[in-house]
């Protein structure tokens, strides 16, 4: 079993920054897992924000966050990060960390096997 715990969410003003963390634990967790960040705003479907391959060299970003968000990982600490800058109101959502045991990076939520409980990010104007 794998547990994912997100932290770092909160209330921030437009143009501000936040760094989300996702701590992974569990007997079966492997640093070879692809990790993803998803978000879900009220009344909207869950969408991919970023994904990072096991070695950190391959990443994916949604167009809406490209150039503003940066995903990284520390495999020694089993932790994944999402640095978010230049935040705007459209970034308001619950942000979820997810782990995929499959070999290849994926942007599809159904390809991820484990999910955190989510952390709320609210951007106010």
C-alpha positions, 0 to 999 in steps of 0.5 A: 500500500502507498500513502501520499500526503500533500501539504503547502496549499493555502490562500495567496494573492494573485501573482503570488507563489506557493510550493506544494509538497507530496510525501510518499510512504508505504512498503510498496512505494518505489522511487521509480514511480511516475508522479503527477499533480492534478487539480480539480476546481468546483464544477470542473473535471480533474485535470493534469497539471504536471507529471514527472518521470522517476528520474526527474528528467522527463516532465510534462506541464499543462499549457495553462501552467507552462512557464509558471509551475515547476515539478521536481522530486527528491527520491531520497526523501520520497517527496515530490514538489510543485512550485507554483508562481504567478498564480491567478484566480484560475489556479484555484482548485484542490490539488492532488498528488498521484503515483503511477506504477506503470513504466511510462509517464502519463497525463491521464488520471485513470492511469494513476494508481495511488492518490493523496487526499488533496490540498486546497489552493485559493488565489484571491484578487 
